[in-house]
Amino acid sequence: MVVYMDVVWLLNLLVDSMLLWLTAIILKRHVTIWRIFIGGLIGSILIIMSITPYAQFAGKPLVKLGFSVIMVYSVFGFKRFKFFFSNLLTFYFMTFLTGGILIGVHYFLNFDLEMNKAFSLASIRGFGDPISWMFVIFGLPIAWYFAKQRITTFEMTKIQFDQLVEVEININGLHIVLPGLVDSGNQLQDPISKAPVMIVSTQTLLEKLPNEIIELSENHEKLMDGSIQLDSEWYDKIRLIPAKAVGKNHQLLVAYKPDSLHIQNEKGSWNVQKSLISFTNQTLSSDDIFQCIVHPKMLTGIPIQHAS
């Protein structure tokens, strides 16, 4: 088998550069492309060492660790030990993650359970089950993209969980407890009283809310044309809120003033004095993480102090 060292060196350079780039993206580090390629170039020196009299040192773990330290230093620099150590660990994490994806896919597609055991042991002791260069060349960018997308998804999930609260609503004798998401983009409020409006999905409240409220959440205009009649206790709590929606410049949302509204998260709890609730039949979270959208103004008051 003919091995083209220039191709192996170039592939190693590109792989190391991609891993350093992914590390920078995950850590939100702003680095230039040329520094990333310098780091990749330093890492590719190990390939060159393998055909020199120093080949015996190229495979030593301490030598590889030393090259990794120099690579990370050349790309991210050194501000303080914690900063540098975080960069180094993330670089190794991305290396093992991306490599693990490639190896997993390769064995998923090609592993043979009837493989001769002796051949398997010899391969493990030698170079292992050979993964074709074409598989690496085309599979690595896909693994890189997959890892990047998954980590971005994890970050978004973490951001959402950091903004989750528990909402407790009391209105007309109904006690409702829902998980809510604090959304800074929700600026809906009553223009007269300046009371912030919370959007609540009725998908999990079909057995609790009156049928008229459920129907009204599907079409708020039914209140205007008189096709729906509510009990007097609900009429007393109705507020009409002007709002804008996609495809509609102006519309009126039906909102209700709760008897009490309590919000709680890890940082504290709040009794919201001025608030309105608007019901919608739409599903607010596809994975049911939250069932209502909380106005950020509802958490601007002084948290309730609890005895320790």
Secondary structure, 3 states (H helix, E strand, C coil): CCCCHHHHHHHHHHHHHHHHHHHHHHHCCCCCHHHHHHHHHHHHHHHHHCCCCCHHHHCCHHHHHHHHHHHHHHHHCCCCHHHHHHHHHHHHHHHHHHHHHHHHHHHHHHCCCCCCHHHHHHHHHCCCCCCCHHHHHHHHHHHHHHHHHHHHHHHHHHHHHHCEEEEEEEECCEEEEEEEEECCCCCCECCCCCCEEEEEECCCCCCCCCHHHHHHHHCCHHHHCCCCCCCHHHHCCEEEEEEEECCEEEEEEEEECCCEEEEEECCEEEECCCCEEEEECCCCCCCCCCCEEECHHHHCCCCCCCCC
